[in-house]
Amino acid sequence: MVAQSILREFHIRTGAVNDVVSWFCAAASFFAMAHAFKHGDFVRVTLLLEKLSEPKRRVFEIVSLSIASVSVGYLAFWANKFTYDSFMFDEKAQGLLAIPIWIPQSSFAIGSILLLIAVVDELVIVLRGGKPSYAVAVEERHAKGDFSSDV
């Protein structure tokens, strides 16, 4: 985006840059989801969880992670099917840069699989009696006096 702004000042055409930038922004978002989830940076229902006793909180956490696993599994399945169909039909991007659309779509497919792995991993941790990684990460930040993620 910065290069496009600079090149525009020198009257150099940057037509396909918009397509590439949007694909990279989408890829950055989807690749970061699993990491953000594991480190407690996703929006959660902490206001409700904080009010529950430990046994009820664990049950609520298991139910929430189970629903999330099914939902993200559904997303991952269709994202990968969608990408595979684009590959099989040799579908091209409709912008100025006519590349096979499965290439930028693959970041969505891979990112959704990574998020599914992260959610299922947390579910297994909680089912085994452990504390979720995202809760531990938030507690560690709070212990250091870092409340920036709560804003």
N, C-alpha and C positions, 0 to 999 in steps of 0.2 A: 504494500500500500504506500509506503514511504517512497519507494523507487518510482512508482507510478506518479505520485505527486511531483517529484523532482523532474522526471522526464516530460511531464506535461508542460512545465515551465519552459522547456527547450523545444516545445512543439513537436515532440516525438510521440507517435501514436503508440498507445498501449492497450489496444482493444481487448485482447484475450486475458489481460491481467485480472479483470474483474472476475472472470470465471475461475481462474486459478486461485485467487485470494479467497473466494467464497468456499472452494473445495478445501483449501488448507485450514480455514477457520472451522469448518465443520469437522474436519479430521482432528484438529486440536481439541475440540469439545468432546468428541466421542472417545478419543484415546485417553483423555484425562478423567473420564467418569469413574472408572474403577479405582484409580488412585484417590480421587476426592472422596469416594464412598468409604474406603478403608481408613481414611484419616479424619473422618468425622466432619467433612465439609459439605455434606449433603443436608438438605433441610429434613429435619426429623421431628417427631412429635415429643420432644423432650419435656414440654410443659406438662403433658399428661403423664409421661413416664416418671418424672420426679415426684409426683404425688402418690405413686403406687408403692406398696410394700415390695420387698425383694422377690418373694415367690410370684406375686401377680405381675411384676415387671418382667420377670423371666418368661412367663406364659405369653404376655403381650408381645415381647420381643420375638418369640418363636412364631407366633401368629403373623406378625408384621413381616418377618423375614421369609416366611413361607409364601405369603401373598406376593412379596417382592420377587421371590425366586420364580414363581409361576409367571408373573407379569413380564419380567425381564427375559425369561426363557421364551415366551411368546414373541417378544420383540426381536430377540436374537434369531429365532427360527425364520420369521418373515423377512428380516433384514438380509439374512443370508440367502433365502430363496429369491428375493427380489434381485440381489446382486448376481446370483447364478443365472436367473432368467435373462438379465441384461447381457451377461457373457454369452449365453447360448444363442440369443437372437442378434448378437453383434450390434447392439444398440449404440449409437453415437451420441455424444453430447450435442445439444442444439444451439450452443453459443457460438462464438467466433472460433473457438478452438475445438474442432471436431475430433475428439479422442474417444476411444471406447469408454462409455459411461461407467462400466463396472470398475474401472480403476479408481475414480474418486469414491464410488459407492462402497468399495471394499473397506474403507476406513470406518464407515458406519457398521458394516458387518463384523469386522474384527473388534471394534470398540464395544459392541453389544455383547460379544462373546466374553470379552475381558470383564465387563460388568457382571455378567451372569456368574462367572467363576468367583468374583469377589463376593457377591451376595450369597451364593451357596456356601462358600468358605465360612462366612460369618454365621450362617445358619448352623453349620456343623459345629463350630466353636460353641455356640450357645446351647445346642442340643447336648454337647458333652459336659455342660456345666460351667463353661468358661464365660468370661466377660467379653463382649464384642470389641474388636480392635478399635472401632470408631469411638466407642465410649471411653476406652483407655486413652486414646489419643487426645480426646477433649479434656479428660481429667488431668493428663500430663501438662497440657497447655495451661489449664487453670492453675495448677500447682506452681507454675513458673510466673504466674501473674499475667498471662496473655489471654485476654478476653476478647480479642479482635474478631474471632470467628463468631461471637455471639451477637454482634452488632447487626 
